[in-house]
Amino acid sequence: MPTSSLSVSYRSVRIGFLIKDGAIDDFVKCCEINTLLWGGIYNPIIPVGNNDYLTRQFVRLFSVDILLPISNDPKTKSLIKDYPYLKNPYHPSGNIFYEDWHTKKQVVSFIDVIHLIDYYWEEEFKHSKDDLSNCVYIYWDSKNPFAPLFAAMFVFFLLV
């Protein structure tokens, strides 16, 4: 009797963030959202601009599962219409956040790292007798001219 072998591997949902080419504010918003998502470092940020061929190549090469527009310019809307099968199946509006019916807070609709942070706070840091930790909370003034660079380099937790 022949035997068969099956391997199954999992990965996080790969979200392709669509930003207007050269829009720094959209880039920073993508960094904020990616910081919350489990596997967020693997979500490509795809610029939408004059080179439509390059944008479509990025969508294909990164094997995105969902396209999420950050900017609402006509080129981005046109690209979304060309890929109807890459829309967010949970929220047709294209938003990654939804309002929790019970707490009325904005909640991420994909797997996030909040539970991991809560776990380490409760198990490791909250009741620790040591005042020293290897963890550092980095913050900066939003008016700092390098704030977008800091958000991309040091991650920035979006407060929803």
Secondary structure as UniProt FT lines:
FT   STRAND          15..20
FT   TURN            21..22
FT   HELIX           24..36
FT   TURN            38..39
FT   HELIX           40..42
FT   STRAND          45..48
FT   HELIX           52..61
FT   TURN            62..63
FT   STRAND          66..69
FT   HELIX           74..82
FT   HELIX           84..86
FT   TURN            92..93
FT   STRAND          97..99
FT   TURN            101..103
FT   STRAND          106..108
FT   HELIX           114..120
FT   HELIX           121..125
FT   TURN            126..127
FT   TURN            142..143
FT   TURN            145..146
FT   HELIX           147..154
//
